[in-house]
Amino acid sequence: MAPALRYWNLPDAPEWARAVLLLSLLQLAYAAWLATVPDWASLWVSMIFCAVMATVYGAVTAIAMTTPAGEEILLDLADVRKQAPLWCGGMVLLTFTMAYFCGHAAYGWHRVMQPARP
C-alpha cells in the first residue's frame, strides 16, 4: 500500500494506485477476518488467496517488463515504469512465501486434528 498512499485524491489517482489500494484493503480485510476464525480450513483458504494475489502481482510484473517504452502501459504505470517490476516482484516473493507457509501450517494442523484410523 505504501507506493499508493501519496494519492489521496482517488479520482485523480492513476489506475495502478487505485488497484494497489483496492488489493491492499482486500488483504487487510481478509487478515482481520482470518484472525477471528482460526482453523486449518481458513489457513487453506488463505493459501489460495495468497497464491491468487501473487499471480496478480506476477501478471503486473510481466506487463511492466514487456511493454515497450514508447507504448502506453496498462494501469497508467508510465510514471512508475522502472519501479513497478521491482515492487511487484517483491510482492510476488512475499505472497508466494506466505502461501507456502499457510499451506504447510494448514496441512500440519489438519493432519493433527484428524482422528486416527484403525
LINTAQUI-V869313 format. One record per helix or strand of 2 or more residues. SS is the DSSP state (~ for helix, > for strand). FROM is the first residue (numbers start at 1). TO is the last residue. If there is no record, write none. Layout:
# LINTAQUI-V869313
((SS:FROM:TO) (SS:FROM:TO))
This chain:
# LINTAQUI-V869313
((~:2:4) (~:10:12) (~:15:36) (~:40:66) (~:74:113))
